[in-house]
Amino acid sequence: MTTKYGKKAQDEVGKALHEEKKGELKSGSTGKTVTSRKQAIAIGLSKARQAGGKVPSKRSSTRSPRH
C-alpha cells in the first residue's frame, strides 16, 4: 500500500502547526492570524504542494446536489 503524503508534506504541516500555536501563522489573502488547526494544516499542505512534495490534489469545492 502506498502512502498518500510524502516527507515534505509532513515537515511543512508540522511547521505550520508550530507557527499556529505560537500565533505567528498568517493567512495568505487577508494576512489575519490563523486560529484553526484545520486551516493551519491546509496552509502546510499548500506549501508542500508548491514545493513539489507528494500531496494528493485538492478536493473540488462544488458539492453534488442532494436528491
mmCIF file as gemmi writes it, N, C-alpha and C atoms, coordinates in Angstrom:
data_model
loop_
_atom_site.group_PDB
_atom_site.id
_atom_site.type_symbol
_atom_site.label_atom_id
_atom_site.label_alt_id
_atom_site.label_comp_id
_atom_site.label_asym_id
_atom_site.label_entity_id
_atom_site.label_seq_id
_atom_site.pdbx_PDB_ins_code
_atom_site.Cartn_x
_atom_site.Cartn_y
_atom_site.Cartn_z
_atom_site.occupancy
_atom_site.B_iso_or_equiv
_atom_site.pdbx_formal_charge
_atom_site.auth_seq_id
_atom_site.auth_asym_id
_atom_site.pdbx_PDB_model_num
ATOM 1 N N . MET Axp A 1 ? 0.841 -1.179 0 1 0 ? 1 A 1
ATOM 2 C CA . MET Axp A 1 ? 0 0 0 1 0 ? 1 A 1
ATOM 3 C C . MET Axp A 1 ? 0.889 1.248 0 1 0 ? 1 A 1
ATOM 4 N N . THR Axp A 2 ? 0.59 2.175 -0.858 1 0 ? 2 A 1
ATOM 5 C CA . THR Axp A 2 ? 1.409 3.385 -0.942 1 0 ? 2 A 1
ATOM 6 C C . THR Axp A 2 ? 0.889 4.454 0.011 1 0 ? 2 A 1
ATOM 7 N N . THR Axp A 3 ? 1.794 5.328 0.405 1 0 ? 3 A 1
ATOM 8 C CA . THR Axp A 3 ? 1.392 6.409 1.294 1 0 ? 3 A 1
ATOM 9 C C . THR Axp A 3 ? 0.877 7.582 0.472 1 0 ? 3 A 1
ATOM 10 N N . LYS Axp A 4 ? -0.066 8.319 1.048 1 0 ? 4 A 1
ATOM 11 C CA . LYS Axp A 4 ? -0.646 9.454 0.34 1 0 ? 4 A 1
ATOM 12 C C . LYS Axp A 4 ? 0.27 10.68 0.402 1 0 ? 4 A 1
ATOM 13 N N . TYR Axp A 5 ? 0.937 10.853 1.544 1 0 ? 5 A 1
ATOM 14 C CA . TYR Axp A 5 ? 1.715 12.062 1.771 1 0 ? 5 A 1
ATOM 15 C C . TYR Axp A 5 ? 3.2 11.74 1.892 1 0 ? 5 A 1
ATOM 16 N N . GLY Axp A 6 ? 4.045 12.619 1.368 1 0 ? 6 A 1
ATOM 17 C CA . GLY Axp A 6 ? 5.48 12.447 1.448 1 0 ? 6 A 1
ATOM 18 C C . GLY Axp A 6 ? 6.073 13.125 2.664 1 0 ? 6 A 1
ATOM 19 N N . LYS Axp A 7 ? 7.385 13.002 2.815 1 0 ? 7 A 1
ATOM 20 C CA . LYS Axp A 7 ? 8.102 13.594 3.955 1 0 ? 7 A 1
ATOM 21 C C . LYS Axp A 7 ? 7.999 15.118 3.945 1 0 ? 7 A 1
ATOM 22 N N . LYS Axp A 8 ? 8.063 15.722 2.749 1 0 ? 8 A 1
ATOM 23 C CA . LYS Axp A 8 ? 7.98 17.176 2.641 1 0 ? 8 A 1
ATOM 24 C C . LYS Axp A 8 ? 6.644 17.681 3.188 1 0 ? 8 A 1
ATOM 25 N N . ALA Axp A 9 ? 5.565 16.975 2.892 1 0 ? 9 A 1
ATOM 26 C CA . ALA Axp A 9 ? 4.242 17.373 3.375 1 0 ? 9 A 1
ATOM 27 C C . ALA Axp A 9 ? 4.199 17.315 4.901 1 0 ? 9 A 1
ATOM 28 N N . GLN Axp A 10 ? 4.775 16.258 5.472 1 0 ? 10 A 1
ATOM 29 C CA . GLN Axp A 10 ? 4.797 16.114 6.92 1 0 ? 10 A 1
ATOM 30 C C . GLN Axp A 10 ? 5.578 17.26 7.567 1 0 ? 10 A 1
ATOM 31 N N . ASP Axp A 11 ? 6.717 17.616 6.999 1 0 ? 11 A 1
ATOM 32 C CA . ASP Axp A 11 ? 7.533 18.703 7.538 1 0 ? 11 A 1
ATOM 33 C C . ASP Axp A 11 ? 6.808 20.041 7.475 1 0 ? 11 A 1
ATOM 34 N N . GLU Axp A 12 ? 6.191 20.332 6.33 1 0 ? 12 A 1
ATOM 35 C CA . GLU Axp A 12 ? 5.501 21.622 6.158 1 0 ? 12 A 1
ATOM 36 C C . GLU Axp A 12 ? 4.304 21.749 7.085 1 0 ? 12 A 1
ATOM 37 N N . VAL Axp A 13 ? 3.533 20.673 7.242 1 0 ? 13 A 1
ATOM 38 C CA . VAL Axp A 13 ? 2.375 20.709 8.142 1 0 ? 13 A 1
ATOM 39 C C . VAL Axp A 13 ? 2.846 20.89 9.584 1 0 ? 13 A 1
ATOM 40 N N . GLY Axp A 14 ? 3.932 20.228 9.95 1 0 ? 14 A 1
ATOM 41 C CA . GLY Axp A 14 ? 4.483 20.377 11.301 1 0 ? 14 A 1
ATOM 42 C C . GLY Axp A 14 ? 4.908 21.806 11.581 1 0 ? 14 A 1
ATOM 43 N N . LYS Axp A 15 ? 5.575 22.429 10.604 1 0 ? 15 A 1
ATOM 44 C CA . LYS Axp A 15 ? 5.994 23.823 10.757 1 0 ? 15 A 1
ATOM 45 C C . LYS Axp A 15 ? 4.787 24.743 10.898 1 0 ? 15 A 1
ATOM 46 N N . ALA Axp A 16 ? 3.771 24.508 10.072 1 0 ? 16 A 1
ATOM 47 C CA . ALA Axp A 16 ? 2.571 25.348 10.106 1 0 ? 16 A 1
ATOM 48 C C . ALA Axp A 16 ? 1.85 25.223 11.454 1 0 ? 16 A 1
ATOM 49 N N . LEU Axp A 17 ? 1.787 24.011 11.993 1 0 ? 17 A 1
ATOM 50 C CA . LEU Axp A 17 ? 1.12 23.823 13.282 1 0 ? 17 A 1
ATOM 51 C C . LEU Axp A 17 ? 1.892 24.497 14.412 1 0 ? 17 A 1
ATOM 52 N N . HIS Axp A 18 ? 3.228 24.449 14.365 1 0 ? 18 A 1
ATOM 53 C CA . HIS Axp A 18 ? 4.019 25.132 15.385 1 0 ? 18 A 1
ATOM 54 C C . HIS Axp A 18 ? 3.815 26.644 15.298 1 0 ? 18 A 1
ATOM 55 N N . GLU Axp A 19 ? 3.788 27.181 14.09 1 0 ? 19 A 1
ATOM 56 C CA . GLU Axp A 19 ? 3.568 28.622 13.92 1 0 ? 19 A 1
ATOM 57 C C . GLU Axp A 19 ? 2.173 29.013 14.399 1 0 ? 19 A 1
ATOM 58 N N . GLU Axp A 20 ? 1.186 28.151 14.145 1 0 ? 20 A 1
ATOM 59 C CA . GLU Axp A 20 ? -0.189 28.438 14.572 1 0 ? 20 A 1
ATOM 60 C C . GLU Axp A 20 ? -0.269 28.464 16.097 1 0 ? 20 A 1
ATOM 61 N N . LYS Axp A 21 ? 0.43 27.541 16.752 1 0 ? 21 A 1
ATOM 62 C CA . LYS Axp A 21 ? 0.429 27.504 18.219 1 0 ? 21 A 1
ATOM 63 C C . LYS Axp A 21 ? 1.045 28.77 18.803 1 0 ? 21 A 1
ATOM 64 N N . LYS Axp A 22 ? 2.113 29.271 18.153 1 0 ? 22 A 1
ATOM 65 C CA . LYS Axp A 22 ? 2.785 30.478 18.63 1 0 ? 22 A 1
ATOM 66 C C . LYS Axp A 22 ? 2.02 31.744 18.265 1 0 ? 22 A 1
ATOM 67 N N . GLY Axp A 23 ? 1.053 31.637 17.353 1 0 ? 23 A 1
ATOM 68 C CA . GLY Axp A 23 ? 0.291 32.793 16.914 1 0 ? 23 A 1
ATOM 69 C C . GLY Axp A 23 ? 0.985 33.577 15.819 1 0 ? 23 A 1
ATOM 70 N N . GLU Axp A 24 ? 1.9 32.932 15.089 1 0 ? 24 A 1
ATOM 71 C CA . GLU Axp A 24 ? 2.677 33.614 14.05 1 0 ? 24 A 1
ATOM 72 C C . GLU Axp A 24 ? 2.21 33.293 12.637 1 0 ? 24 A 1
ATOM 73 N N . LEU Axp A 25 ? 1.32 32.305 12.48 1 0 ? 25 A 1
ATOM 74 C CA . LEU Axp A 25 ? 0.886 31.888 11.149 1 0 ? 25 A 1
ATOM 75 C C . LEU Axp A 25 ? -0.195 32.824 10.63 1 0 ? 25 A 1
ATOM 76 N N . LYS Axp A 26 ? 0.013 33.364 9.433 1 0 ? 26 A 1
ATOM 77 C CA . LYS Axp A 26 ? -0.929 34.3 8.821 1 0 ? 26 A 1
ATOM 78 C C . LYS Axp A 26 ? -1.56 33.662 7.596 1 0 ? 26 A 1
ATOM 79 N N . SER Axp A 27 ? -2.821 34.003 7.347 1 0 ? 27 A 1
ATOM 80 C CA . SER Axp A 27 ? -3.469 33.504 6.13 1 0 ? 27 A 1
ATOM 81 C C . SER Axp A 27 ? -2.962 34.306 4.939 1 0 ? 27 A 1
ATOM 82 N N . GLY Axp A 28 ? -3.036 33.711 3.761 1 0 ? 28 A 1
ATOM 83 C CA . GLY Axp A 28 ? -2.426 34.303 2.578 1 0 ? 28 A 1
ATOM 84 C C . GLY Axp A 28 ? -3.071 35.585 2.098 1 0 ? 28 A 1
ATOM 85 N N . SER Axp A 29 ? -4.37 35.579 1.869 1 0 ? 29 A 1
ATOM 86 C CA . SER Axp A 29 ? -5.003 36.721 1.204 1 0 ? 29 A 1
ATOM 87 C C . SER Axp A 29 ? -5.222 37.908 2.138 1 0 ? 29 A 1
ATOM 88 N N . THR Axp A 30 ? -5.693 37.653 3.367 1 0 ? 30 A 1
ATOM 89 C CA . THR Axp A 30 ? -6.021 38.759 4.266 1 0 ? 30 A 1
ATOM 90 C C . THR Axp A 30 ? -4.897 39.105 5.221 1 0 ? 30 A 1
ATOM 91 N N . GLY Axp A 31 ? -4.028 38.155 5.511 1 0 ? 31 A 1
ATOM 92 C CA . GLY Axp A 31 ? -2.934 38.396 6.443 1 0 ? 31 A 1
ATOM 93 C C . GLY Axp A 31 ? -3.355 38.303 7.895 1 0 ? 31 A 1
ATOM 94 N N . LYS Axp A 32 ? -4.568 37.793 8.148 1 0 ? 32 A 1
ATOM 95 C CA . LYS Axp A 32 ? -5.033 37.635 9.525 1 0 ? 32 A 1
ATOM 96 C C . LYS Axp A 32 ? -4.367 36.421 10.165 1 0 ? 32 A 1
ATOM 97 N N . THR Axp A 33 ? -4.284 36.426 11.49 1 0 ? 33 A 1
ATOM 98 C CA . THR Axp A 33 ? -3.69 35.32 12.221 1 0 ? 33 A 1
ATOM 99 C C . THR Axp A 33 ? -4.606 34.102 12.155 1 0 ? 33 A 1
ATOM 100 N N . VAL Axp A 34 ? -4.021 32.958 11.882 1 0 ? 34 A 1
ATOM 101 C CA . VAL Axp A 34 ? -4.774 31.713 11.789 1 0 ? 34 A 1
ATOM 102 C C . VAL Axp A 34 ? -5.019 31.174 13.188 1 0 ? 34 A 1
ATOM 103 N N . THR Axp A 35 ? -6.266 30.792 13.491 1 0 ? 35 A 1
ATOM 104 C CA . THR Axp A 35 ? -6.598 30.262 14.808 1 0 ? 35 A 1
ATOM 105 C C . THR Axp A 35 ? -7.089 28.826 14.745 1 0 ? 35 A 1
ATOM 106 N N . SER Axp A 36 ? -7.343 28.3 13.576 1 0 ? 36 A 1
ATOM 107 C CA . SER Axp A 36 ? -7.891 26.964 13.42 1 0 ? 36 A 1
ATOM 108 C C . SER Axp A 36 ? -6.798 25.966 13.04 1 0 ? 36 A 1
ATOM 109 N N . ARG Axp A 37 ? -6.814 24.793 13.684 1 0 ? 37 A 1
ATOM 110 C CA . ARG Axp A 37 ? -5.863 23.729 13.337 1 0 ? 37 A 1
ATOM 111 C C . ARG Axp A 37 ? -6.069 23.258 11.906 1 0 ? 37 A 1
ATOM 112 N N . LYS Axp A 38 ? -7.339 23.146 11.495 1 0 ? 38 A 1
ATOM 113 C CA . LYS Axp A 38 ? -7.636 22.692 10.138 1 0 ? 38 A 1
ATOM 114 C C . LYS Axp A 38 ? -7.072 23.657 9.105 1 0 ? 38 A 1
ATOM 115 N N . GLN Axp A 39 ? -7.18 24.947 9.38 1 0 ? 39 A 1
ATOM 116 C CA . GLN Axp A 39 ? -6.658 25.946 8.454 1 0 ? 39 A 1
ATOM 117 C C . GLN Axp A 39 ? -5.128 25.88 8.411 1 0 ? 39 A 1
ATOM 118 N N . ALA Axp A 40 ? -4.498 25.646 9.565 1 0 ? 40 A 1
ATOM 119 C CA . ALA Axp A 40 ? -3.04 25.528 9.609 1 0 ? 40 A 1
ATOM 120 C C . ALA Axp A 40 ? -2.567 24.321 8.802 1 0 ? 40 A 1
ATOM 121 N N . ILE Axp A 41 ? -3.283 23.21 8.914 1 0 ? 41 A 1
ATOM 122 C CA . ILE Axp A 41 ? -2.93 22.015 8.145 1 0 ? 41 A 1
ATOM 123 C C . ILE Axp A 41 ? -3.084 22.283 6.658 1 0 ? 41 A 1
ATOM 124 N N . ALA Axp A 42 ? -4.152 22.97 6.281 1 0 ? 42 A 1
ATOM 125 C CA . ALA Axp A 42 ? -4.377 23.286 4.868 1 0 ? 42 A 1
ATOM 126 C C . ALA Axp A 42 ? -3.267 24.172 4.315 1 0 ? 42 A 1
ATOM 127 N N . ILE Axp A 43 ? -2.803 25.126 5.102 1 0 ? 43 A 1
ATOM 128 C CA . ILE Axp A 43 ? -1.723 26.011 4.669 1 0 ? 43 A 1
ATOM 129 C C . ILE Axp A 43 ? -0.427 25.21 4.511 1 0 ? 43 A 1
ATOM 130 N N . GLY Axp A 44 ? -0.155 24.301 5.466 1 0 ? 44 A 1
ATOM 131 C CA . GLY Axp A 44 ? 1.033 23.459 5.382 1 0 ? 44 A 1
ATOM 132 C C . GLY Axp A 44 ? 1.02 22.566 4.155 1 0 ? 44 A 1
ATOM 133 N N . LEU Axp A 45 ? -0.137 21.974 3.839 1 0 ? 45 A 1
ATOM 134 C CA . LEU Axp A 45 ? -0.247 21.121 2.654 1 0 ? 45 A 1
ATOM 135 C C . LEU Axp A 45 ? -0.096 21.936 1.383 1 0 ? 45 A 1
ATOM 136 N N . SER Axp A 46 ? -0.615 23.15 1.395 1 0 ? 46 A 1
ATOM 137 C CA . SER Axp A 46 ? -0.489 24.018 0.229 1 0 ? 46 A 1
ATOM 138 C C . SER Axp A 46 ? 0.975 24.371 -0.033 1 0 ? 46 A 1
ATOM 139 N N . LYS Axp A 47 ? 1.715 24.674 1.038 1 0 ? 47 A 1
ATOM 140 C CA . LYS Axp A 47 ? 3.139 24.988 0.889 1 0 ? 47 A 1
ATOM 141 C C . LYS Axp A 47 ? 3.913 23.778 0.375 1 0 ? 47 A 1
ATOM 142 N N . ALA Axp A 48 ? 3.563 22.587 0.874 1 0 ? 48 A 1
ATOM 143 C CA . ALA Axp A 48 ? 4.232 21.366 0.417 1 0 ? 48 A 1
ATOM 144 C C . ALA Axp A 48 ? 3.916 21.104 -1.053 1 0 ? 48 A 1
ATOM 145 N N . ARG Axp A 49 ? 2.689 21.38 -1.448 1 0 ? 49 A 1
ATOM 146 C CA . ARG Axp A 49 ? 2.28 21.195 -2.842 1 0 ? 49 A 1
ATOM 147 C C . ARG Axp A 49 ? 3.078 22.125 -3.754 1 0 ? 49 A 1
ATOM 148 N N . GLN Axp A 50 ? 3.262 23.378 -3.313 1 0 ? 50 A 1
ATOM 149 C CA . GLN Axp A 50 ? 4.027 24.352 -4.093 1 0 ? 50 A 1
ATOM 150 C C . GLN Axp A 50 ? 5.497 23.96 -4.182 1 0 ? 50 A 1
ATOM 151 N N . ALA Axp A 51 ? 6.014 23.323 -3.131 1 0 ? 51 A 1
ATOM 152 C CA . ALA Axp A 51 ? 7.419 22.923 -3.105 1 0 ? 51 A 1
ATOM 153 C C . ALA Axp A 51 ? 7.657 21.62 -3.863 1 0 ? 51 A 1
ATOM 154 N N . GLY Axp A 52 ? 6.593 21.028 -4.393 1 0 ? 52 A 1
ATOM 155 C CA . GLY Axp A 52 ? 6.744 19.81 -5.183 1 0 ? 52 A 1
ATOM 156 C C . GLY Axp A 52 ? 6.688 18.539 -4.371 1 0 ? 52 A 1
ATOM 157 N N . GLY Axp A 53 ? 6.148 18.599 -3.166 1 0 ? 53 A 1
ATOM 158 C CA . GLY Axp A 53 ? 6.042 17.411 -2.331 1 0 ? 53 A 1
ATOM 159 C C . GLY Axp A 53 ? 4.922 16.501 -2.788 1 0 ? 53 A 1
ATOM 160 N N . LYS Axp A 54 ? 4.928 15.279 -2.27 1 0 ? 54 A 1
ATOM 161 C CA . LYS Axp A 54 ? 3.903 14.306 -2.63 1 0 ? 54 A 1
ATOM 162 C C . LYS Axp A 54 ? 2.659 14.554 -1.771 1 0 ? 54 A 1
ATOM 163 N N . VAL Axp A 55 ? 1.674 15.22 -2.386 1 0 ? 55 A 1
ATOM 164 C CA . VAL Axp A 55 ? 0.435 15.566 -1.702 1 0 ? 55 A 1
ATOM 165 C C . VAL Axp A 55 ? -0.713 15.31 -2.678 1 0 ? 55 A 1
ATOM 166 N N . PRO Axp A 56 ? -1.796 14.654 -2.228 1 0 ? 56 A 1
ATOM 167 C CA . PRO Axp A 56 ? -2.934 14.456 -3.128 1 0 ? 56 A 1
ATOM 168 C C . PRO Axp A 56 ? -3.528 15.795 -3.56 1 0 ? 56 A 1
ATOM 169 N N . SER Axp A 57 ? -4.206 15.799 -4.708 1 0 ? 57 A 1
ATOM 170 C CA . SER Axp A 57 ? -4.793 17.038 -5.204 1 0 ? 57 A 1
ATOM 171 C C . SER Axp A 57 ? -5.933 17.48 -4.295 1 0 ? 57 A 1
ATOM 172 N N . LYS Axp A 58 ? -6.239 18.775 -4.344 1 0 ? 58 A 1
ATOM 173 C CA . LYS Axp A 58 ? -7.284 19.336 -3.505 1 0 ? 58 A 1
ATOM 174 C C . LYS Axp A 58 ? -8.648 18.802 -3.927 1 0 ? 58 A 1
ATOM 175 N N . ARG Axp A 59 ? -9.571 18.739 -2.976 1 0 ? 59 A 1
ATOM 176 C CA . ARG Axp A 59 ? -10.944 18.349 -3.289 1 0 ? 59 A 1
ATOM 177 C C . ARG Axp A 59 ? -11.611 19.488 -4.034 1 0 ? 59 A 1
ATOM 178 N N . SER Axp A 60 ? -12.578 19.159 -4.853 1 0 ? 60 A 1
ATOM 179 C CA . SER Axp A 60 ? -13.308 20.218 -5.547 1 0 ? 60 A 1
ATOM 180 C C . SER Axp A 60 ? -14.218 20.92 -4.557 1 0 ? 60 A 1
ATOM 181 N N . SER Axp A 61 ? -14.438 22.199 -4.753 1 0 ? 61 A 1
ATOM 182 C CA . SER Axp A 61 ? -15.23 22.978 -3.805 1 0 ? 61 A 1
ATOM 183 C C . SER Axp A 61 ? -16.724 22.865 -4.071 1 0 ? 61 A 1
ATOM 184 N N . THR Axp A 62 ? -17.117 22.347 -5.227 1 0 ? 62 A 1
ATOM 185 C CA . THR Axp A 62 ? -18.538 22.198 -5.525 1 0 ? 62 A 1
ATOM 186 C C . THR Axp A 62 ? -19.028 20.883 -4.994 1 0 ? 62 A 1
ATOM 187 N N . ARG Axp A 63 ? -20.218 20.908 -4.439 1 0 ? 63 A 1
ATOM 188 C CA . ARG Axp A 63 ? -20.809 19.691 -3.885 1 0 ? 63 A 1
ATOM 189 C C . ARG Axp A 63 ? -21.898 19.185 -4.81 1 0 ? 63 A 1
ATOM 190 N N . SER Axp A 64 ? -22.089 17.892 -4.825 1 0 ? 64 A 1
ATOM 191 C CA . SER Axp A 64 ? -23.166 17.359 -5.642 1 0 ? 64 A 1
ATOM 192 C C . SER Axp A 64 ? -24.494 17.616 -4.946 1 0 ? 64 A 1
ATOM 193 N N . PRO Axp A 65 ? -25.521 17.965 -5.694 1 0 ? 65 A 1
ATOM 194 C CA . PRO Axp A 65 ? -26.809 18.266 -5.075 1 0 ? 65 A 1
ATOM 195 C C . PRO Axp A 65 ? -27.458 17.005 -4.49 1 0 ? 65 A 1
ATOM 196 N N . ARG Axp A 66 ? -28.146 17.169 -3.383 1 0 ? 66 A 1
ATOM 197 C CA . ARG Axp A 66 ? -28.839 16.037 -2.762 1 0 ? 66 A 1
ATOM 198 C C . ARG Axp A 66 ? -30.212 15.889 -3.378 1 0 ? 66 A 1
ATOM 199 N N . HIS Axp A 67 ? -30.655 14.677 -3.458 1 0 ? 67 A 1
ATOM 200 C CA . HIS Axp A 67 ? -31.988 14.431 -4.002 1 0 ? 67 A 1
ATOM 201 C C . HIS Axp A 67 ? -32.948 14.021 -2.935 1 0 ? 67 A 1
